[in-house]
């Protein structure tokens, strides 16, 4: 029985394409039909008065929220890459104090919930240093959170560049700085792009938690509309769609990247 | 080249890779280092390449003592060409890019000139048509030829080849050995670590047998292969030439 099940799983790099394009299309449609069947059943069991006029009426508010989400995510994305680079280098530093600082930062951030970090940053740290702008606090918290994951991605990328590469760089007389610049970084970048793109998908979704400190991003806008109109699904479904149009292209791009990154010395 | 290795010792942890090894050659075009695996010949080659810091001893090349401080060693590395067993090309660069990187970044040569010089050397190793391919698109023999071209393009004082054919199948081995023979005829000096005894006998004028971190014996290739002085060398050659 178990053996039978495993027969359905591909082995190694056996090609995934079934016999013909037509058959592939049929499988795809079947998958969609199964899923939409499930959804239709769930929604039909749900006794609900649809009121789509709400959406038309509050559309501007939702759009503004969507753009805020895009802007917050973009800003946090750039900052987290910057943080990731600096902290990854600190992790590889010769100075133990830098390594410990970096390691503690990464483990603290990865080991605690983002919501807790947002609340602590907003109510304690931002208050202590006198930052009033909640958007700034939001972007910084999100960047620090995402930066810890980006750090690990960069570290893994740099460590994936083998000893033999350092050796040939040394043999041709490159200095350590030149070796990083011309040999390690270009190769590490290729290794890190797919996981980095995946991290950005998470970042976009995680930005929804900023609604807890009243940042008017997409989720906050949706919550405002439901509390004003008492209609929830007409808002939550577009809400999901609003995130999906941002994350899905990145996800597809990631998959394309993953197919391209492999090469040998 | 002139070479004087004097009582060089190199440890890796508890393991003694080179044990006060000494070797003097006043004039040598091609030196082959042979001996059993793990005997220290690759480590000696890496010391000559400036890639290892010996624990003690001195090294003199062309009547100049090599200082084992990083700065001086880096200057030394820039003057010699090294070829590794596993090619060690830069996978993100094309064949041409692998050659121009040391020229542009280490020697500070302009892009146009580096490009012209790299193309000339690629032509010499008959790989000009593959100049814009990445290592992954080349065969093993072609990769090793690019690696040799990368070592040559800097116009080194001499070449150091560390088992350049050990990772290749027989056909590609012949391709690379032919090329090394050509280099010898073009008056390039080199030191070669190899397990190809027939080849060592053909191209080397001096041979050093190294085992357990020490020099067993050294001498002119023809004489050493025909009539080894040491029983160890006789046994080693008999073992390796049996098949």
Interface residues (C-beta under 8 A of the other chain):
Chain A: X164 X165 X167 X168 X170 X171 X172 X173 X174 X175 X178 X182 X183 X186 X187 X190 X263 X264 X265
Chain B: X49 X51 X74 X75 X77 X78 X82 X84 X86 X87 X88 X89 X90 X91 X92 X101 X102 X105 X106 X134 X135 X136 X143 X150 X154
